[in-house]
Amino acid sequence: MQVPIEITDASDPRLADYVSLTDVALRRRTEPERGLYIAESQKVIRRALRAGHRPRSYLMARRWVDDLADLVELAENDGVPVYVAAHDVIEARTGFHLHRGALASMQRPELPSVAAVISAAKRVVVIEDVVDHTNVGAIFRSAAALGADAVLVSPRCADPLYRRAIRVSMGTVFQVPWTRIDPWPAGVDELHEAGFTIVAMALTDESASLEELASAPPERLVLVVGAEGDGLSARTVAAADVTVRIPMAGGVDSLNVAAASAVAMWALRP
């Protein structure tokens, strides 16, 4: 078996996958192009492996080699390099202090078709143009916890496989079936053809109370949640079968998109 590879120079080209992980715009552009994403922490890495994702390499501090001995052994058996480095070397390369055990550069899986993702689903969440990775990760975590069967993300939505989104989701992005729906909102037609009722969360004069819909929800339902600030596009609202709102108190007009989607998922669970 190969021995973990000691890295002493932050500019070592073998760590190219791990450069500048705090630069959101850069990672969003380069990770998909290079066919990779970064998983952080042993819990997230283990969930990715259980989902069948393949590692390209690992990067960890020396003290974690023993704690992650099973992952190291598996990597060595599969010929996957395991790089170890001092914390200052890792921080210089990644741009942040690694305190969650390990990073893994993972091979980005091919996304399934919309039809495959929704075929057996009764509850689907569509995330439209949400650009904050923390919100995307939180929505995935709620989807996993509250019984959503699948998630679809619009073309302009933030990458669910960006490091922060994965971390906030606690790795549930590997657990909930998902894919991108493109074009959108024209993709509503495919959802209608599959027998789904499209429910848009929007503050309009015609919006029904979430409580009303929850009292007799449709059998197959798509919940569409929109971007921070602007909410859903007018075209999406027009294409929906129903618009709903969460009744508010205290002079508050709406919740953060991640919180609102969690409330709605709970209320509309099958």
C-alpha positions in Angstrom: 0.0 0.0 0.0 1.1 3.6 -0.7 2.1 5.7 2.3 0.2 9.0 2.8 2.0 11.7 0.8 3.6 14.5 2.8 3.1 18.0 1.3 5.3 20.8 2.7 4.8 23.5 0.0 1.4 25.1 -0.4 2.1 25.7 -4.1 2.6 22.0 -4.8 0.8 21.3 -8.1 -0.6 18.1 -6.7 -3.0 20.2 -4.6 -4.4 22.0 -7.6 -7.9 20.8 -6.8 -7.8 22.6 -3.4 -6.8 26.1 -4.4 -8.7 29.2 -3.1 -11.8 27.3 -1.7 -13.2 30.5 -0.2 -13.6 32.3 -3.5 -17.2 31.5 -4.3 -17.2 32.9 -7.8 -14.0 31.1 -8.8 -15.1 27.7 -7.4 -18.6 28.0 -9.0 -16.9 28.5 -12.4 -14.0 26.0 -12.2 -15.3 23.1 -10.2 -18.0 22.0 -12.7 -15.7 22.7 -15.6 -13.0 20.4 -14.1 -15.6 17.8 -13.2 -15.0 18.0 -9.4 -16.4 19.2 -6.2 -14.9 19.5 -2.7 -16.3 17.5 0.3 -15.3 18.8 3.8 -15.4 16.7 7.0 -15.4 13.0 7.5 -19.3 12.9 7.9 -19.8 14.6 4.5 -17.1 12.5 2.9 -18.6 9.3 4.2 -22.0 10.3 2.9 -20.6 11.0 -0.5 -18.9 7.6 -0.6 -22.1 5.9 0.4 -23.8 7.6 -2.4 -21.3 6.1 -4.8 -19.2 9.2 -5.5 -15.6 8.6 -6.4 -12.7 10.5 -4.7 -9.9 12.0 -6.8 -7.7 12.7 -3.7 -7.8 13.5 0.0 -6.1 16.3 1.9 -5.8 16.2 5.7 -3.7 17.2 8.6 -1.4 14.4 9.9 -3.4 14.0 13.2 -6.4 12.8 11.2 -4.7 9.9 9.4 -5.3 7.6 12.4 -8.8 8.8 13.0 -9.7 8.3 9.3 -7.7 5.1 9.0 -10.5 3.2 7.2 -10.8 5.9 4.6 -7.1 6.1 4.2 -6.8 2.3 3.7 -9.7 2.3 1.2 -8.0 5.1 -0.7 -4.7 3.4 -0.7 -6.3 0.1 -2.0 -8.0 2.1 -4.8 -4.9 4.0 -5.7 -6.3 7.4 -4.6 -3.6 9.7 -3.3 -3.9 10.8 0.4 -2.0 14.1 1.0 -1.1 15.2 4.5 0.2 18.6 5.4 0.6 21.0 8.4 -2.3 23.3 9.1 -0.5 26.4 7.9 0.2 24.7 4.5 -3.4 23.6 4.1 -4.6 27.1 5.1 -2.3 28.8 2.7 -3.5 26.6 -0.1 -7.3 26.6 0.6 -7.6 30.0 2.2 -9.3 28.8 5.4 -8.4 26.9 8.6 -9.3 23.2 8.3 -10.8 22.0 11.5 -13.2 19.3 10.3 -10.7 16.5 9.7 -10.2 16.3 6.0 -11.1 17.5 2.5 -11.7 15.3 -0.4 -11.6 16.2 -4.1 -14.5 14.2 -5.5 -15.4 13.3 -9.1 -18.6 15.2 -10.0 -21.3 12.7 -10.9 -23.4 13.0 -14.1 -26.8 14.4 -13.2 -29.8 12.3 -13.9 -32.8 13.4 -16.0 -35.7 15.2 -14.5 -37.9 12.3 -15.5 -35.7 9.8 -13.6 -35.6 12.0 -10.5 -39.4 12.6 -10.2 -40.7 9.2 -11.5 -41.6 7.8 -8.0 -41.8 11.1 -6.1 -44.9 12.5 -4.4 -43.2 15.7 -3.0 -40.7 17.7 -5.0 -39.0 21.0 -4.2 -37.9 23.3 -7.0 -35.3 25.9 -6.0 -35.5 28.9 -8.4 -32.5 31.2 -8.7 -31.4 31.0 -5.0 -27.8 32.2 -5.2 -26.8 31.9 -1.6 -25.0 28.5 -1.0 -26.0 28.5 2.7 -29.7 28.7 1.8 -29.4 26.0 -0.9 -27.7 23.7 1.6 -30.3 24.4 4.3 -33.1 23.7 1.9 -31.6 20.3 1.0 -31.2 19.5 4.7 -34.9 20.3 5.3 -35.9 18.2 2.2 -34.0 15.2 3.6 -35.4 15.7 7.1 -39.0 16.5 6.2 -39.7 13.8 3.6 -39.3 15.5 0.2 -38.6 12.9 -2.4 -36.6 15.0 -4.8 -35.2 18.5 -5.4 -34.9 20.3 -8.8 -32.7 23.4 -9.2 -33.1 26.1 -11.8 -30.3 26.9 -14.2 -29.3 30.1 -12.3 -29.5 28.5 -8.9 -26.3 28.1 -6.9 -24.4 24.9 -7.1 -25.6 22.3 -4.5 -22.2 20.7 -4.7 -20.3 23.8 -3.7 -18.3 23.2 -0.5 -20.5 25.5 1.7 -23.7 24.1 0.4 -22.6 20.6 1.0 -21.4 21.5 4.5 -24.6 23.3 5.5 -26.7 20.4 4.2 -24.6 18.0 6.3 -24.1 15.9 3.2 -27.8 15.5 2.5 -27.2 16.7 -1.0 -25.9 13.2 -1.6 -29.0 11.7 0.0 -31.9 13.5 -1.7 -32.3 12.8 -5.5 -31.8 16.0 -7.4 -30.9 17.5 -10.8 -31.2 20.7 -12.7 -34.4 21.5 -14.6 -33.6 23.4 -17.8 -35.3 25.3 -19.3 -37.2 27.0 -16.4 -40.0 27.9 -15.9 -40.9 26.2 -19.2 -40.0 22.9 -17.4 -43.3 23.3 -15.5 -44.9 21.5 -18.5 -43.0 18.3 -17.8 -44.0 18.4 -14.2 -47.7 18.9 -15.2 -47.5 16.0 -17.6 -46.2 13.8 -14.8 -49.3 14.6 -12.8 -48.0 17.1 -10.3 -49.8 20.1 -8.9 -47.4 23.1 -9.0 -47.5 25.2 -5.7 -45.6 28.5 -5.8 -44.7 30.2 -2.5 -45.4 33.9 -3.4 -46.9 37.0 -1.7 -49.7 37.8 -4.2 -53.3 39.0 -3.7 -54.4 35.6 -4.8 -52.2 33.6 -2.5 -54.0 31.1 -0.3 -52.9 30.4 3.2 -50.6 27.4 3.6 -53.0 26.1 6.2 -55.8 25.9 3.6 -53.7 23.8 1.2 -52.3 21.6 4.0 -55.8 20.6 5.0 -56.3 18.8 1.7 -53.0 18.6 -0.2 -52.8 17.0 -3.7 -51.3 13.6 -4.0 -48.3 14.7 -6.1 -47.1 18.2 -5.4 -44.2 20.4 -6.5 -43.3 23.2 -4.1 -41.5 26.1 -5.8 -39.4 28.5 -3.7 -37.7 31.6 -5.0 -34.7 33.8 -4.8 -33.7 35.8 -1.8 -35.2 39.3 -2.0 -37.1 39.1 -5.3 -38.9 35.9 -4.7 -40.3 33.9 -7.6 -40.4 35.3 -11.2 -43.7 36.5 -12.5 -43.6 33.7 -15.2 -43.2 31.0 -12.6 -46.1 32.4 -10.5 -48.3 32.5 -13.7 -47.4 28.9 -14.5 -48.3 27.6 -11.1 -51.6 26.0 -10.2 -51.7 27.5 -6.7 -49.8 30.2 -4.9 -49.5 30.0 -1.1 -48.2 32.2 1.7 -47.3 31.5 5.3 -49.4 33.6 7.6 -47.2 36.1 9.4 -47.4 37.9 12.7 -45.4 40.7 14.4 -45.3 42.9 11.4 -43.0 40.5 9.5 -44.0 40.0 5.8 -41.9 36.9 5.0 -39.3 34.4 6.2 -35.9 33.6 4.8 -36.3 31.2 1.9 -34.7 28.3 3.7 -37.0 28.7 6.8 -40.1 29.2 4.6 -39.4 26.1 2.6 -38.9 24.1 5.8 -42.3 25.3 7.2 -44.0 24.5 3.9 -42.4 21.0 3.5 -43.6 20.2 7.0 -47.1 21.4 6.5 -47.5 19.6 3.1 -45.8 16.3 4.0 -47.7 13.3 2.6 
